[in-house]
């Protein structure tokens, strides 16, 4: 029910783990006229803090390991039962234990030439099952680099077996075993075997032993099936085509030749080239044809050094290289299937021949059909049969094509949509134009045709973006993601879920927004490769700033943001070895740059572009800047400047060309471009929010996603940067990121970033005397008449930041997705008092620390390791390599060591055997919660419960009660909200950590609700006694920041 209906625009600042929101009132003309409300919602991003991988990855890997082990144990048990049934193993377990002492490698070698006794044969076959080799699934989306390394190691082992004259892997290993050499599968020792080696050995043993044993053919086949059985991978269902008109079509596999052609054609059509001082241009028809010919053959196009066969003049530069991109991939499917084979080298395995050049003799439809068959067919034998019967392959080629690894994954469009768009791409159109020519609405067109009151789960609103759903299941029972599917990116999945909560609350409180404007954080729009490049650039930029700070300090100057920016620009402006003014070519010294002789200027006038990015800025002589005025460099100086800037970065050079403004404006007005973001995730957020409106029926875009290029400048112009750190008006403001409320400030700016305001800003920047770049902020018009920054300050001070508590996921079974305990198992030596045990762990030397040396109980080994550690300067990798390859000096002889048993005292969760004896233990996982109890004497006591203990089935609910008469006051978990004090002195806090250190009373670590970067000294660590003294209690803070507080506990 709407409690206070208002006509307002909602501004959203959407980040990886935050949503800042601002509701701005609109007048009758749809212009901002006041501030309605502000708020911030903080939530986990679903990724590991260090690796940035999805939290689901670690769980999935561990789950896969458990399943593999469970299946191995089932297979081993089935094999043992069959061996006993077939008379190849004794019934008596004690006798089977005796057989373990027999060398299996010797038996595997002997089986090729001599009759084995039944139990000996059983021992050899059982050993084959223990390590049955690597088997690659050609449909698995494995890491290609890792897959290549594995195949190289397998190829090397095959070569060594052949050179040694051994007939089977077992015979080869038996000879090594006899010499005392390693036989375990270690890639660094060249002992990586594949499944085929074991299968060949089984067949060889069967051939040699069949006449000497009483096994029937069916029994031999049964044993072979048990040992080598492997489940097929679960098929991956592709998502739906992104285009509405083809929404019932599945997305096309990236391995299809038509998709490869579609991808390559798009990228070639986007290519622009610049030769010397000429303006940048598209590829000519003949250049496009040569580029496509190269890509179709599987070769890449190097963007930093264009290949000669493209026919481009020497020194040609591609536009895509400016963003750090290195190359355009060729046809990845053709590279694999058109392979003519390569001989093995020391670094690379043999590449078998497949179709060879015949691949290109097939018609496009035939090539698509072949790849479709390879993708859809699980049985390798069916592929071999068709390869021989229909594709004219010999047995070796057929085997190669049955094992070929094709590009994995799916595109965004269906094959049907691609077929409609591709002819227009072939005519040279860029993708957006080709889409329109094919009769589809472009991705920026108005989307929804039906109005809704609230946002549903995003999978319902975005069925073409969410994958993996099953509409036959009950959403209440299994959860909405199971029914409607989900977006694979965990950060986006969580963010859209939180967006739904915030927007629905605002809709209930104030009515549906008249308009919604969204700005997405930069890292939310980046793919992993872009994030890595961005982080590298940030590190490099940080190092340059450190150098500049040193220069400024040594010259006796203040280190300011403006000075650092000037120096960054100055460093880029090289002409040969000299740094120059781009408008005169005059050299610029450090002293000149730091003086009033130079100014920062917009290359393309700000009044005409509103482009305040570093790519549009230069440092120049002040006199030259006045001569240029509000013109482009070409308008002021013609092509004279092109010679001065020929060594500048490419993102600046093009702005000095004659067609610079034409290129900047492109097809749309520059104001429109400031207000429209077109990347995929931005479009996804826009489409989801547009679900609230009938945009098509109204012929009006209610939801827009802005790039945010103007946010910093507008924020500074309105005096908002210093609101959170106490900067007074007139002082130099600095944005603080230590306060979560800065997201609300940005949301306020986004809500007021309208076309009308930007037009007024552009007019102000272009009127009268041209303002220097440093003074642009003073020209920013207010968001509404009589705007006062104190209006925002008052609202900011009232914000309570809302944090999403992370309590795990509880389903219908009551189970949790959290880790119950740590993964490493410790051997239990003996129990010690107070629930602690003396435990032992075999630790790899590569993971050793200096402290671990103290825990090695063998004194001779400890001394030898200490000497080696000191010899290598405490570098674990070098220390471990020396110990494994050369050895550790023990009693005047070298002993190779890879792992060492270390002892320690730990509080572990014991695991007991059938007799009830604890034989191993695990460290408890994280703390699930802390219960705060009131004892009969009125004192408070904190009891911390681990995740493992909290999830024990059938545990006594009173097990954690510290006293029979104790009363539980509250349960505290990470990210819960609490309050200290009351009335005007009330302080809202967040639970950041629960400490349960040995020998000390448990404590709760608290941060202020708005604290974004908790540092030592900022947080508050409370014992139960201190919590009582400060009237601590849990409170609920909803998505909008409303506090529900029942007040302090009664004495």
Buried (B, 14 or more C-beta within 10 A) or exposed (E): EEEEEBBBBBBBBBBBBBBBBBBBBBEEEEBBBBBBBBBBBBBBBBBEEEEBBBBBEBEEEEEEEEEEEEEEEEBBEBBBEBBBEBBBBBEEEEEBEEBEEEBBBBBBBBBBEEEBEBBBBBBBBBBBBEEBBBEBBBBEEBEEEEBBBBBBBBBBBBBBBEEEEBBBBBBBBBBBBEEEEBBEBEBEBEBBBBBBBBBEBBEBBBEBBEEBBEBEEEBBEBBBEBBBEEEEEEEBEBBBBBBEBBEEBBBBBBBBBBBBBBBBBBBBBBBBBBBEEEBBEBBEEEBBBBBBEBBBBBBBBEBEEBBEEBBBEEEBBBBBBBEEBEBBBBBBBBBBBBBEEEEBEEEBBBBBBBBBEBBEEBEEEEBBBBBBBBBEBEEBEEBBEBBBEEBEBEEEBBBBBBBBBBBBEBBBBBBBBBBBBBEBBBEBBEBEBBBBBBEBBEBBEBBBEEBBEEBBBBBBBBBBBBBBBEEEEEBEEEBBBBBBBBBBBBBBBBBBBBBBBBBBBBBBBBBBBBBBBBBBBBBBBBEEEBBEBBEEEEEEEEEBBEEBBEBBEEEEEEEEEEBBBBBBBBBBBBBEEEBBBBBBBBEBEEEBBBEEBBBBBBBBBBBBBBBBEEBBBBBBBBBBBEEBEBBBBBBBBEEBBBEBBBBBEBBBBBBBBBEBBEBBBEEEEBBBBBBBBBBBBBBBBBBBBBBBBBBBEEEEBBBBBBBBBBBBBBBBBBBBBBBBEEBEEEEEBEBBEBBBBBBBBBBBBBBBBBEEBBEBBBEBBBEEEBBBBEEBBEBBBBBBEEBEBEBBBEBBEEBBBBBBBBBBEEEEEEEBEBBBBBEEBBBBEEEEEEEEBBBBBEBEBBEBEEEBBEBBEEEEBBBBBBEBBEEBEEEBEBBBBBBBEEBBBBEEEEEEBEBBBBBBEBBBBBEEEEEEEBEBBBBBBBBBBBBBBBBEEEEBBBBBBBBBBBBEEEEEEEEBBEEEEBEEBBEBBBBBBBBBEEEEEBBBBBBBBBBBEEEEEBBBBBBBBBBBEBEEEEBBEBBBEBBBEBBBBBBEBBBBBEBEBEEBBEE
